[in-house]
């Protein structure tokens, strides 16, 4: 951690808008119960056809065009992101206006902010997203303070000295941890539906985090014009991506000291099509827009961040988490025992690749380039290649296993057919015709007893194998209905 020493004054912001995104795993089979609870708590289902919602959740002066959002995505992607009906294989969004005036007290200072609204997405693969939409209320907010606010607010559980010294005051209540503020105040009905299975083996975590113990941050930072500035510097862009705000002494800092490293990192993670006035920074924890554009242009940029770019980010996170989840399922398989789980995993991989993972999703060039940048940062293409290799291995193993099982079954049936048919039935067949005289069985020789045993055993094995195959087919159909319709 390096303290900043600069002759230039601290950059000031006229706007700082943030969306904090928390991915979570939903308990198996409880999608409908979660949806019912959300609706009881005042969340409304979001449909793109309802244009009354275009300016409902984003604060005064901002409006997300539903028509532009739909046109931004290709039809097969729009079908998943903006379903017309209550399709299980889609992003089902539920939103609620909060409009809560709050204050975050940090060790060095405090920031007034307003919680505009919250979103809860119920997605395929038992995955969900919680989004808390926040607007800072401070005029001429220092850039470092905005970054520190974002870093403190995204930390659900206290993990540092600054976290332990930070408090949220909302109306007449105070919260020592962001986790309590979110899950006991904003979405009090969500926590019972979080799946604790995702943290099996964890020593310290108490929430089922997928990637980190912190929420992801999507932000817009609107810089005030200064005559001595000709661009948003590389250092500012790097700090925005890392959320390098204030140190313990309340002074601006950066988490790197080598100028070459900062420049290289920024070049790899920056989308600079509209530089020097506007830049987008992407990494695994943040996706932010830094702009010193005029208010009219800034409003359009904010609308995009709330609209098509928001869904592009969610889709990128969804892809990464599902790919990690599939890889994790594969790592837990016991190849010689978990035959049903292998079949389930093959089904899930095929479903994901067919319905959700496409190289081309966005129709507009600028959105497509930003989406590719996000996919590159998250490493989704490499993960997808790994999952495809896993699928190929599973297919090969399943083919060998099924061939071996068919050969074994054929051998068993052949042996019983030959032995019971040729030997067994020829020995005792006459006694089993018509009305059976059971007293004759007492007079059987040892070989006849063996023939009788082989006959009835063959019949029992044939019936057992038939019933087993029928039961396996029924279970397979039930699993496919459970994991989602084709």
Secondary structure, 3 states (H helix, E strand, C coil): CEECCCCCCCCEEEEEEEEEEEEEEECCCCHHHHHHHHHHCCCEECCCCCHHHCCCCCCCCCCCCHHHHHHHECHHHHHHHCCCCCCCCCCEEEEEEEEEEEEEECCCCEEEEEEEEEEEEEECCCEEEEEEEEEECCCCEEHHHHHHHHHHHCECCCCCHHHHCCEEEECCEEECCHHHHHHHHHCCCCHHHECHHHHCCCCCCCCCCCCCCECEEEEEEEECCCCCCCCCCHHHHHHHHHCCCECCCCCEEECCCCHHHHHHHHHHHEECCCCCCEEEEECCCEEEEEECCCHHHHHHHHHHHHCHHHHHHHHHHHHHHHHHHHHHHHHCCCCCCCHHHHHHHHHHHHHHHHHCCCCCCECCHHHHHHHHHHHHHHCHHHHHHHHHHHHHHHHHHHHHHHHHHHHHHHHHHHHHHHHHHHHHHHHHCHHHCCCCCHHHHHHCCHHHHHHHHHHHHHHHHHHHHHHHHHHHHHHHHHHHHHHCCC
